[in-house]
Amino acid sequence: MTTHAHWTAVCSQNKLVPDSGICALIDDQQVALFYVKKEQAVFAIANHDPFSQANVLSRGLIGSKGDNLFVASPVYKQHFCLKTGRCLDDETTQIQTWPARIENGLVEVFF
Amino acid sequence: MSKTKLVIAGNGMVGHQFLQSLADSGRLHDFDVTVFCEETRLAYDRVHLSAYFSGATAEDLAMGNADTYRNWGLTVLTGETVTGIDREYKSVTTDKGRELSYDKLVLATGSYPFVPPVPGHDRPQCLVYRTIDDLDAIAAAAKNSKIGTVVGGGLLGLEAAKALTDLGLETHVVEFAPRLMAVQLDNGGGAMLRQKIEALGVKVHTEKNTQLIDAGEQCFHKMNFADGEVLETDLILFSAGIRPRDELARQNGLEVGERGGIVINNVCQTSDPSIYAIGECALWNKQIFGLVAPGNQMAKVALSHLLDGSDSFTGADMSTKLKLMGVDVASIGDAHGNTPGSRNYTFVDERAEVYKKLVVSEDGKILLGAILVGEAEQYGTLLQYMLNGIHLPEYPDTLILPNRGDDKQTGLGVAALPETAQICSCHDVSKADVRMALDSGCCTLADVKGATKAATGCGGCSALLTDLVNHELEEMGVEVNRDLCEHFPYTRQDLYNIIRIEEIHSFDELLEKHGRGHGCEICRPAAGSILASCWNDYILTENNVSLQDTNDTFMANMQKDGTYSVVPRVAGGEITADKLIVLGQVAKKYNLYSKITGGQRVDLFGARLEQLPDIWQELIDAGFETGHAYGKSLRTVKSCVGSTWCRFGVDDSAGLAIDLENRYKGLRAPHKIKFAVSGCTRECAEAQSKDIGVIATEKGWNLYVCGNGGMKPRHGDLFATDLDRDTLIRYIDRILMFYIKTADRLQRTSVWMENMEGGLDYLRQVIISDTLNLAEELEQQMDHVVDTYQCEWKTTLEDPQALKRFRHFVNSDAPDSNIVFVEERQQIRPATPQEKAEIQAEPIKLVS
């Protein structure tokens, strides 16, 4: 059975940590949520780090490389683009991303 | 075409160089190579032999490697010596009865230590100093000895003396000549060297002719000198020069010199054109070359001839620079002024114990030789003047006079060097070679070192090489970019000064005023560290939290599976039974894997993020505080138990360690900092391998700085001796704050020291003589950090806002199902991916 994706409310906005990440459990999936202050935007990517096989990307440092916003894995430091999930150090690796937004004080992920 | 059968007798440093050059030439496949190595060990670095007693192992010294040799396709026979040559049938025989024919034979048999035929020289505990086996014998003999004596005050003798002091013996040096290092130094230089070495506790006896060694009364031996004096000693090391190992040549009719040595021509052939001799066994133009650089040169020349090349050996410069027991000594060219008409300049500073002499040509234009004792920074420059015949400046004395105030150093610009100038004598690297390396793509000093091997031998040329590389890079228009990252066009040191001077308290302010973009995983933690070093605010404030690596964010050390380890502070490694029990109880309650750390505390592994606050609440209730094992900050002050309990201790090392740890705990720095304090010279706390090491003496505390274990071990430098407690702490305050101010990001103190212009002496000037007028400021900065210390875990537990991040999911209390442990040796460990798959396929009770 499949269900259509829809905007899912995850948590209240004040749970976000500016310029840093938190992790949410949505439908048994671990989703890392990052709030980038300068952009006033929230990003949702998979929490699973494909290099270390640990669920830790929400605990990485964020930053920018040129125009790309990224999170650096806290384990082996690979960079993942917050918008596309592409690994900036290894073209063959990409992780899942989801649209995310803040709506009425709630963080919502299109899941 | 059949291969040339090549036999090499000897696998010392020069024998190894020959094989290395052969491999580098790409012509290995043309030869069928057999190497005989008399020792059971393949070639090792004899030049740095004394390092064996200051921590280096046989592996550290090794040069030849069985796997490498095998890959090169060589047949290497260790513990086997060539004992005969049949020149007519072109074959060699060995002590194992082997017979092997050759087309070409290379003798690289080296030399043996000369033992004067004094009656009693063959008594037990009379040893020599040449091989690692010798060293093992010396170490064994030293165990039952209090006093050791070296016969011979030359270069090797003083190296041997260092070995004896490292073994903890009262050390004497007995020299026949009126001064130390008679070949390389004049009377003035020899006297200064003697003064410095005696200050280090070595007793020097010159003009002593040993006539008899017999049984002593207090010691094992008594040495009887021609002048009627006697010296009692437990151990004697002969280091009275070397003699070439030429017996093979002698027995088989090859020409040898009157006083030994296998005669060779300019292509290193002996009187039999099928036989070459290289290194210390060879005699060229009636000279034996007892240094490794000319030996390496011979190896290359012999190989070149074998490969139909045109290299020739035309003698070698015997200039040397070395550090004897921490004393810099250098001798260049005609140091004794034997050239007719030569003139001298000398400079003596008896207080600083520095002696320098220049020998110049009659017209004062050419440098003929030089002697430097106590300070040898100018060695590279002077050597280039001498080797290249570069005209001296109008006032040559400026080359050796101290550089005071704003004088411009009268160094030799590297631009002035000719292309042929030899930069590195150990590996025969010229200026042209360095330029070629840069042209072919090297763009850093490290690249050039890797490509040319320059400055990787004795290291005497490293300053010159650095200058040359920087100069050439500048000439090529390469700008050396030292910016921290793309967000800040500044070095870490620049950012430190900006933050200090402009009193910046947040990353956002720093980025807005001086940077661009969003920052990154390089500049964020760097700025976080600087902010903490300067202002010491709580690291998890809203401003600071996004700058912290995950370890700092959660104040624990993340492991490979995303769990954390917890390390409470155990200052000085001293812990009460009650606290030890609490550690055990906490480990048991939360089922944590327990391991004792190298820093004398306990690491508890396998804590999930959401368990950290509960674990810490229990630890803090029991009186623990955070150990900062997660931070680039002070880790531990390791200590031995000290004079309170130990029979040998001379001071309370554990007490000092606890005080030091409590003073500097929480201090954030460019990298982690480790201390240790030993209560006596036995050094059980291994303080010399730490960033800051302190060793008790009868008169106070000796301070060692910038040591390191880890990937690239470095012994700490002795910074100051016999300090009282207050001075010690003031010096450490200043050194650490100066390190924080001037080091690069993630640069340990060892590398910081290696890269510091002026090195240890400069650091002493800044810290002790206060030449930069910084001491008071540095102390105040440290006082601020000490006064504002807080246990970050205690603060966090009192702050509900900070605590909200300590759960895996923001919207669920479930743990991370990916964390799975299995049991091993009665404790947990992370499951491997395969084990996880099995466990998930067949669910069993998981550890919660």
Interface residues (C-beta under 8 A of the other chain):
Chain A: V10 C11 K15 V17 P18 D19 S20 I22 C23 A24 L25 I26 Q30 L33 V36 K37 K38 H48 S52 Q53 A54 N55 V56 R59 G60 L61 I62 G63 S64 K65 G66 L69 F70 A72 P74 V75 K77 H79
Chain B: E486 H487 D508 G517 H518 G519 C520 E521 I522 C523 R524 P525 E542 V545 S546 L547 D549 T550 N551 T553 F554 M558 K560 D561 G562 K804 R805 H808 F809 V810 N811 S812 A814 D816 N818 P833
